Amino acid sequence: MKLWQRMGLLILLLSAALTCYTVGFASGAIGLLLSGVILEITFWFGLLCTKPQSLPKSTTVN
């Protein structure tokens, strides 16, 4: 996944979590609060999880 796509997805997850928190606190809906928690956990796992970088292949011939 490209960097800009990953960052866009993370921003979307965080904004969705904040929206769920806001609506959940205002209305007292436990389901929205739990949705916010799940979205935030997904955000943090996506932010902290990194794939190992592959090493560049050598261009020299033996």
C-alpha positions in Angstrom: 0.0 0.0 0.0 1.4 3.4 -0.9 2.2 5.9 1.8 -0.4 8.4 0.9 -3.1 5.7 0.8 -2.0 4.4 4.2 -2.0 7.9 5.7 -5.4 8.6 4.2 -6.9 5.4 5.6 -5.4 6.2 9.1 -6.9 9.7 9.0 -10.2 8.3 8.0 -10.1 5.7 10.8 -9.2 8.4 13.4 -11.9 10.8 12.3 -14.5 8.0 12.3 -13.4 7.0 15.8 -13.7 10.7 17.0 -17.1 11.0 15.4 -18.4 7.8 17.1 -17.0 9.1 20.4 -18.7 12.5 20.0 -22.1 11.1 19.1 -21.8 8.2 21.6 -21.1 10.6 24.5 -23.8 13.0 23.5 -26.5 10.4 23.2 -25.3 7.7 25.6 -25.2 5.0 23.0 -22.9 2.3 24.2 -22.7 0.8 20.6 -21.2 4.0 19.2 -18.7 4.2 22.0 -17.6 0.6 21.4 -17.4 1.3 17.7 -15.1 4.3 18.5 -12.9 2.1 20.6 -12.6 -0.5 17.8 -11.8 2.1 15.2 -9.2 3.7 17.5 -7.5 0.4 18.1 -7.5 -0.3 14.4 -5.9 3.2 13.9 -3.1 2.5 16.4 -2.3 -1.0 15.0 -2.2 0.5 11.5 0.1 3.3 12.7 2.5 1.2 14.7 2.6 -1.9 12.4 5.2 -1.6 9.8 6.3 -4.1 7.1 10.0 -5.0 6.9 11.7 -3.2 4.1 13.1 -5.4 1.4 16.8 -5.0 0.6 17.7 -3.6 -2.8 19.0 -6.3 -5.2 22.6 -6.1 -6.1 23.3 -5.0 -9.7 26.8 -6.5 -9.8 27.5 -9.7 -11.6 29.7 -12.3 -10.0 
